[in-house]
Every structure is written in C-alpha cells, then in structure tokens.
Amino acid sequence: MAVGFFLLASCDFLPNDLLNPAHARYVASGDKAKDRRQFEAYIFICNDLLQPYFDDVNTKCRLENPTDSCDNSFANSMAIAYCAADLVDYHPGARPDEFTDSSSF
C-alpha cells in the first residue's frame, strides 16, 4: 500500500486531491503516453489493494486442497489490469480495451 500512496502523492499526472471523490479517478487525456503512464501507476496501486485478497484466497485454497495447485497468477494479473483500467475515465473515442487488450500485456 505504501508504493501506491507514494505514487499518488508524487506523480504529477495523478489527481492532486484524492480526498475529493470527483478527483479520485483519472480522466484520460487522449495523450497515449501520459495515459499509459497513468494506467501503469494504477497497476501498482491495484496490486497493493488486491494483494491481501489474493493471499487470503491462496491460503484458503491450500487449506482446502493441499495436493492441488492454487496458482492463480494469471487471474490475479488480469484482475489487477482490469482494476487499473476501471480507474481511468476514457476520453471520447477511446477503444473500450485501450489498456486491457491482452495482446498489449
């Protein structure tokens, strides 16, 4: 969580006032490089937010199925990517898969 907070506090392309719900989401500008940096910053934030949930699911799986594989790394990666993409308000005309097209990962 510390990495996510640091990114929110230090990056000039993130909203300045996240206490205001209107500023909690980034509005994509249409500048692909800037929007990509924003998305990548949200990847770190979403990873920090979701990691406790992933750890809990993994622990429960290992307790219930000690002999089975509990590897959900692909699903976890996709959940993080979709979390980050959901935090971006897309500019008009953006593709719906602007950041979640699997060929771009």
C-alpha positions, -999 to 999 in steps of 0.1 A, spaced: 0 0 0 29 23 6 40 21 -30 5 31 -41 3 60 -18 38 72 -28 28 71 -65 -4 90 -58 15 116 -38 44 121 -61 33 117 -97 23 149 -115 -1 131 -138 -22 118 -109 -51 138 -94 -39 161 -67 -69 159 -43 -79 123 -39 -100 132 -8 -125 147 -32 -144 118 -49 -146 138 -81 -108 137 -84 -104 100 -74 -105 89 -110 -81 100 -137 -97 113 -168 -77 100 -198 -64 129 -219 -61 112 -252 -23 116 -249 -14 79 -252 20 82 -235 5 101 -205 -25 78 -203 -2 47 -204 19 61 -175 -13 67 -156 -25 32 -162 9 18 -152 8 38 -119 -27 23 -112 -13 -12 -118 9 -7 -87 -19 8 -67 -43 -20 -76 -17 -47 -68 -13 -32 -34 -50 -30 -28 -58 -66 -41 -28 -85 -27 -44 -92 8 -74 -107 -10 -52 -128 -33 -32 -140 -3 -64 -149 16 -78 -169 -14 -45 -187 -18 -44 -196 19 -79 -209 18 -72 -230 -13 -41 -245 2 -60 -255 34 -89 -270 15 -69 -286 -13 -34 -293 0 -25 -315 -30 -39 -293 -58 -22 -263 -74 -35 -230 -61 -17 -209 -87 -39 -180 -98 -12 -158 -111 -28 -152 -145 -62 -145 -129 -46 -122 -104 -27 -103 -131 -59 -98 -151 -78 -86 -120 -51 -61 -114 -51 -49 -150 -89 -45 -150 -88 -27 -117 -63 -2 -131 -83 2 -163 -115 8 -143 -99 37 -125 -94 55 -158 -122 75 -173 -116 72 -210 -115 101 -234 -142 102 -261 -134 79 -289 -111 56 -269 -113 19 -276 -130 1 -247 -99 -22 -245 -75 8 -246 -54 -7 -217 -68 -42 -213 -62 -56 -248 -44 -89 -239 -20 -85 -269 -6 -54 -252 5 -71 -220 
